[in-house]
């Protein structure tokens, strides 16, 4: 223990007396040395002569008085110090209690922050998921719009081509078939194969209307006005502008067709001598357009 | 603010054991203790005068060390004269009856020569200057410089109004036996006296009754200040002038085992006593105390210096240790208060931040 260590000039406690030490502390600490000095003399004076001399001169009593006074000083100082120390300890304990309160409050705050953080994280994750979904939807919608746009472009390109007379080498119904084949292998065909039945139906109706209008225009008839199928809708054009291999091209494109399931396509592309029984002998532009649209792009098509 | 401190130092009387005070002063110096006023009785007065004459505490301690070690190295044993007496004579005191003693020895030498006898060598050396150690005398003359003394630390010495050597001795004996007390010593402020009186007062304070004649100061005869207030050591431990000079901290050195001087006679003063932690007596047996007082064996001087040094470290260190622990306690309490103040601020900031979360 420190109490037992000798005090040397290098000890930390040996500092300049720069401020006045408290009197009771000096009396307390120094009183121990005073009492010990007297006690040492008391112990040394145990001989009869010494005791007699101390008793006679009164030194023995005075020495004992000094020891007693030092002890009383010591006890008073102890009480003072102990009282102050207890007060200080009480303050320290209260401070510790306040620190504990603060720590508890801090824990609660930390818990709140942790909960807040967890909830925020969940919300962020949900938001991320929703955003992903939304972005996915937006992406799909953008792709769909892009697709539809390409379909429309495909339609416009094909019908512009038709109106511009690029199919003049084909019969009236052959023009329609050539246009429909081009659409089937283009974006329009892809769209019809991948979209819903309702949507496909909507596009096919639109396509049929466009084809009907263009056929009627090419034939110089109204859309419902009927004409002989063989001698009007299937008849091949003649003249220098007609490409020589136009019939072969149609035959090649329609080599998948058969007379029972797709009589219009079969008749237009293969030009049989005997027309299929299912093929009407009189047809209007509407009938030809609708029948060919549903034979090329409908459920029974080869695609 | 800490109260300003004025430290007084009491160097009590105790003959050759005054060497102990050299050790005390060495330790106080090393511990950085300041001394503002000094008071001494008997040998303590001489030590105090050397200290007060020095330009600094450090120099004063060096001079005292040199003085006492010179005394320790001298060979007063060769003439069977105690060192303390040699010191006093070197300081300027003349022993009572020495002239008669010298004449007696001269007659003895003459008779011995005529009778063809050989006297011991020590007696042949005895003459008027035998008691006066020359190096010691030179040091005393050098270090008790009146001019330096007047500029030095305020110095008080204890003197006892003498009624004659024999009467003084009888009064002291009756006081020692507890029959009648001696009159109280008086305390003279050295710097208030004339130069001539200053030396007289110093020598008076140290002059052992019977051996040395009383000295005259202010029309009164004074001798060893240690005789006054014998039972309570009032004269031998001159604290009163230091308290009157406004010292609020007094360091008291004792040169006897179990000194009956009582700090409780000065309830208002803050007193730090340097008491021997082991017996300061070196000679035991009958007249052992007298031998220690007079310094029959100067070779014991270094041991007293060392004891004074160690005892001071112990006594002052113990007080400082207790005082330091209280100081640390106060400091920690203030730190705690400051810390709590800072906590209040951080609490407020945290509460503000937390309120934004809801």
Interface residues (C-beta under 8 A of the other chain):
Chain A: X2 X6 X7 X8 X9 X11 X12 X13 X14 X15 X16 X17 X18 X19 X20 X21 X22 X23 X25 X26 X27 X28 X29 X30 X32 X33 X34 X36 X37 X38 X40 X41 X42 X44 X56 X57 X58 X59 X62 X63 X66 X69 X73 X81 X85 X88 X91 X92 X95 X98 X102 X105 X106 X109 X112 X113 X116
Chain B: X2 X3 X4 X5 X7 X27 X30 X31 X32 X33 X34 X176 X177 X178 X231 X248 X249 X254 X257 X258 X259 X260 X262 X263 X264 X269 X270 X271 X272 X273 X275 X276 X277 X278 X279 X313 X314 X315 X316 X317 X318 X319 X320 X321 X322 X323 X324 X326 X329 X333 X336 X340 X343 X347 X350 X354 X357
